Amino acid sequence: MGSGLRLSGRNVVTPLVGRSRLRAVTFDAAGTLFGLRDPVGAVYAAAALAHGLPPREGLAELLEQRFREAFRALRPPEYRPGDRAHNDAEDRAWWRRLVVRVMGGLEPFALDAFFDEIWQTFAEPSVWQKYPDVDAVLQVLRGAGLRLAIVSNFDARLVPVCRGLELEPRVDTIVFAAQTGAAKPDPGIFREAVSRLGVIPGETLHVGDSFAEDVAGARAAGLHAVHLQRDAPKARPQAGTDASAIRDLRGLAALIPA
């Protein structure tokens, strides 16, 4: 794959063997290619204070905890295949339900105006940052002739974020759940991606930070998959599986032939 990639020594990989030639690599978005510059609780706290919430000690930490709990508790958006208008509206409604859970009991403050600002804030590339390994890895993969895509459960705000982070021109297509009516781990979103890339699932490797959504979902659709574990001190395969695990994207060097 060229000299630009170096295996870190803290990855656990199973070389992709016994398969047709690899022609494409797809990536999850948030947590894989980019992350927030500041913790979500800090972003929520700053916006809430600006919209009239009285100051209180530990607000950012409280909102961080509430956000994580609400994100886990809410059922996923209910998409309809082929109904983009409904799906976009469902995404916005889902996030409003989450915001209501996060901010519940902290009024009085302007909740509707707060939500509008928060919704727009996370569409701004400036609140996100690419991980430092991303550009070099994408360049090497592209130089090797591989087709590239982003496959994400992010909503339509993903496109301006990727454009602002200069990811859009580095990939061939961006696929997100509201477009397809299917969210990871549903195989449908992966099938849409490989169709756009003009490849078949067995020629495609997917990389993401969620075992359930990215690894299990991709494999169910017939793709190869790698579990990215950026926050782990050492990459470890999910118990009871043979899935490869890497700590950063440079670990792909051991999986993709030169």
C-alpha positions as CSV (number, residue, x, y, z in Angstrom):
1,M,0.0,0.0,0.0
2,G,3.0,2.3,0.0
3,S,5.1,3.8,2.7
4,G,2.5,6.2,4.0
5,L,0.9,3.6,6.3
6,R,2.6,2.0,9.3
7,L,1.1,-0.7,11.5
8,S,1.2,0.7,15.1
9,G,1.8,-2.7,16.8
10,R,-1.3,-2.3,18.9
11,N,-3.8,-3.8,16.5
12,V,-5.2,-7.3,16.2
13,V,-5.8,-8.2,12.6
14,T,-6.8,-11.1,10.5
15,P,-5.6,-10.7,6.9
16,L,-8.4,-10.8,4.3
17,V,-7.8,-14.0,2.6
18,G,-9.8,-16.4,0.4
19,R,-11.7,-13.6,-1.2
20,S,-12.0,-11.8,-4.5
21,R,-9.7,-8.8,-5.0
22,L,-10.6,-5.9,-2.7
23,R,-12.0,-3.0,-4.7
24,A,-13.6,-0.7,-2.2
25,V,-13.4,0.5,1.4
26,T,-16.3,2.1,3.3
27,F,-16.1,4.1,6.5
28,D,-18.4,5.1,9.3
29,A,-18.3,8.9,9.9
30,A,-18.5,10.2,13.5
31,G,-16.1,8.3,15.8
32,T,-14.2,6.9,12.8
33,L,-13.2,9.8,10.5
34,F,-14.0,12.7,12.7
35,G,-15.1,13.6,16.3
36,L,-16.3,16.6,18.3
37,R,-13.8,19.3,19.2
38,D,-15.5,19.8,22.6
39,P,-17.5,17.3,24.7
40,V,-21.2,17.4,23.7
41,G,-22.1,18.4,27.3
42,A,-20.0,21.5,27.0
43,V,-21.7,22.4,23.7
44,Y,-25.1,22.0,25.1
45,A,-24.2,23.9,28.3
46,A,-22.9,26.9,26.3
47,A,-26.0,27.1,24.2
48,A,-28.4,26.6,27.1
49,L,-26.8,29.5,29.1
50,A,-27.1,31.7,26.0
51,H,-30.8,30.9,25.9
52,G,-31.5,31.8,29.5
53,L,-30.7,28.7,31.6
54,P,-29.4,30.0,35.0
55,P,-25.8,29.1,35.6
56,R,-25.1,26.1,37.8
57,E,-22.0,24.2,38.9
58,G,-21.3,21.1,36.9
59,L,-23.8,21.8,34.2
60,A,-21.6,20.5,31.3
61,E,-20.9,17.3,33.1
62,L,-24.6,16.8,33.9
63,L,-25.7,17.4,30.3
64,E,-23.0,15.0,29.1
65,Q,-24.4,12.3,31.3
66,R,-27.9,13.0,30.3
67,F,-27.1,13.0,26.6
68,R,-25.4,9.6,26.8
69,E,-28.3,8.2,28.7
70,A,-30.9,9.6,26.3
71,F,-29.0,8.5,23.3
72,R,-29.0,4.9,24.6
73,A,-32.6,5.0,25.7
74,L,-34.3,6.4,22.6
75,R,-35.5,4.0,19.9
76,P,-33.9,4.6,16.5
77,P,-35.7,6.9,14.0
78,E,-38.4,5.1,12.0
79,Y,-37.5,5.5,8.4
80,R,-39.5,4.7,5.3
81,P,-37.7,3.4,2.3
82,G,-37.9,5.9,-0.6
83,D,-39.5,8.6,1.5
84,R,-36.7,11.1,2.0
85,A,-38.9,14.0,3.2
86,H,-40.4,11.8,5.9
87,N,-36.9,10.5,6.9
88,D,-35.4,13.9,7.2
89,A,-38.3,15.1,9.3
90,E,-38.0,12.0,11.4
91,D,-34.3,12.7,12.0
92,R,-35.1,16.2,13.3
93,A,-38.0,14.9,15.4
94,W,-35.7,12.2,16.9
95,W,-33.1,14.8,17.9
96,R,-35.7,17.0,19.4
97,R,-37.0,14.1,21.5
98,L,-33.4,13.6,22.7
99,V,-32.9,17.3,23.5
100,V,-36.2,17.3,25.5
101,R,-34.9,14.4,27.6
102,V,-31.5,16.0,28.1
103,M,-32.9,19.4,29.1
104,G,-36.0,18.2,31.0
105,G,-36.5,19.8,34.4
106,L,-33.9,22.5,33.7
107,E,-36.3,25.1,32.5
108,P,-37.2,27.9,32.4
109,F,-35.4,28.7,29.3
110,A,-36.2,29.0,25.6
111,L,-36.2,25.3,24.6
112,D,-37.5,25.7,21.0
113,A,-34.9,28.3,20.2
114,F,-32.3,26.2,22.0
115,F,-33.1,23.2,19.9
116,D,-32.9,25.2,16.7
117,E,-29.5,26.4,17.6
118,I,-28.2,23.0,18.7
119,W,-29.5,21.4,15.5
120,Q,-27.6,24.0,13.4
121,T,-24.5,23.9,15.6
122,F,-23.8,20.3,14.8
123,A,-24.2,21.0,11.1
124,E,-21.2,23.3,11.4
125,P,-17.8,21.8,10.4
126,S,-16.1,24.0,13.0
127,V,-17.5,21.9,15.9
128,W,-15.9,18.7,14.4
129,Q,-12.3,17.7,13.7
130,K,-10.8,15.0,11.5
131,Y,-8.7,12.5,13.3
132,P,-5.0,13.0,12.4
133,D,-4.6,9.7,10.5
134,V,-7.5,10.2,8.2
135,D,-6.1,12.2,5.3
136,A,-3.0,10.2,4.8
137,V,-4.9,6.9,4.9
138,L,-7.6,8.0,2.4
139,Q,-4.9,9.3,0.1
140,V,-3.0,6.0,0.1
141,L,-6.2,4.0,-0.4
142,R,-7.2,6.2,-3.3
143,G,-3.7,5.9,-4.8
144,A,-4.1,2.1,-4.6
145,G,-7.1,2.4,-6.9
146,L,-9.8,1.6,-4.3
147,R,-13.3,3.0,-4.4
148,L,-14.2,4.9,-1.2
149,A,-17.4,5.7,0.6
150,I,-18.8,7.0,3.9
151,V,-21.7,5.0,5.3
152,S,-23.3,6.6,8.3
153,N,-26.4,6.8,10.5
154,F,-25.7,10.5,10.7
155,D,-28.6,12.7,9.3
156,A,-28.5,15.0,6.3
157,R,-26.1,17.4,8.2
158,L,-23.4,14.9,7.4
159,V,-22.9,16.3,3.9
160,P,-22.1,19.9,4.9
161,V,-19.9,18.6,7.7
162,C,-17.9,16.3,5.3
163,R,-17.7,19.2,2.8
164,G,-16.3,21.5,5.4
165,L,-13.8,19.0,6.7
166,E,-12.7,18.3,3.1
167,L,-13.8,14.7,3.3
168,E,-16.4,15.0,0.5
169,P,-13.8,15.2,-2.4
170,R,-11.8,12.3,-0.9
171,V,-14.6,9.7,-1.3
172,D,-16.7,8.6,-4.2
173,T,-20.0,8.8,-2.4
174,I,-21.6,9.6,1.0
175,V,-24.5,7.3,2.1
176,F,-26.6,8.2,5.2
177,A,-29.6,6.5,6.7
178,A,-32.3,9.0,5.7
179,Q,-31.3,8.7,2.0
180,T,-31.9,4.9,1.9
181,G,-34.5,4.4,4.6
182,A,-32.2,2.0,6.3
183,A,-29.8,2.6,9.2
184,K,-26.9,0.4,10.2
185,P,-26.9,-2.5,11.1
186,D,-29.6,-2.9,8.5
187,P,-27.9,-4.5,5.4
188,G,-29.8,-2.2,3.1
189,I,-27.6,0.8,3.8
190,F,-24.4,-1.2,3.0
191,R,-26.0,-2.6,-0.2
192,E,-26.8,0.9,-1.3
193,A,-23.2,1.9,-0.8
194,V,-21.7,-1.0,-2.8
195,S,-24.2,-0.4,-5.5
196,R,-23.2,3.2,-5.8
197,L,-19.5,2.2,-5.9
198,G,-20.1,-0.3,-8.6
199,V,-18.7,-3.2,-6.6
200,I,-20.0,-6.3,-4.9
201,P,-20.1,-6.8,-1.1
202,G,-17.4,-9.5,-1.1
203,E,-15.0,-6.9,-2.7
204,T,-15.6,-4.3,0.0
205,L,-14.2,-3.7,3.5
206,H,-16.1,-1.6,6.0
207,V,-14.4,0.2,8.9
208,G,-16.3,1.6,11.9
209,D,-16.2,2.1,15.7
210,S,-19.5,0.2,16.6
211,F,-19.3,-3.6,16.6
212,A,-23.1,-4.0,16.3
213,E,-23.7,-1.4,13.7
214,D,-20.5,-1.5,11.7
215,V,-19.0,-5.0,12.0
216,A,-22.0,-7.1,12.5
217,G,-24.1,-5.0,10.1
218,A,-21.5,-5.0,7.3
219,R,-20.9,-8.8,7.6
220,A,-24.6,-9.4,7.4
221,A,-24.6,-7.6,4.1
222,G,-21.7,-9.7,2.9
223,L,-18.9,-7.2,3.4
224,H,-15.6,-7.7,5.2
225,A,-15.4,-5.6,8.4
226,V,-12.8,-4.1,10.8
227,H,-13.6,-2.8,14.3
228,L,-12.0,0.6,15.0
229,Q,-11.2,1.1,18.7
230,R,-9.8,4.6,18.9
231,D,-10.2,5.0,22.7
232,A,-8.8,1.6,23.7
233,P,-5.2,1.3,25.0
234,K,-4.9,-1.8,22.9
235,A,-7.2,-3.1,20.2
236,R,-9.0,-6.3,21.2
237,P,-11.3,-8.4,19.0
238,Q,-14.9,-8.6,20.3
239,A,-15.2,-11.7,22.5
240,G,-16.3,-14.8,20.6
241,T,-15.6,-13.3,17.2
242,D,-12.8,-13.4,14.6
243,A,-13.2,-9.7,13.7
244,S,-10.1,-7.7,13.2
245,A,-9.6,-4.8,15.5
246,I,-7.4,-1.7,15.0
247,R,-6.7,1.4,17.1
248,D,-6.4,3.8,14.2
249,L,-6.7,3.7,10.4
250,R,-3.1,3.0,9.9
251,G,-3.8,-0.5,11.1
252,L,-5.4,-1.1,7.7
253,A,-1.9,-1.6,6.3
254,A,-1.9,-5.2,7.6
255,L,-5.3,-6.0,6.0
256,I,-5.1,-4.5,2.5
257,P,-2.5,-5.9,0.1
258,A,0.0,-3.6,-1.5
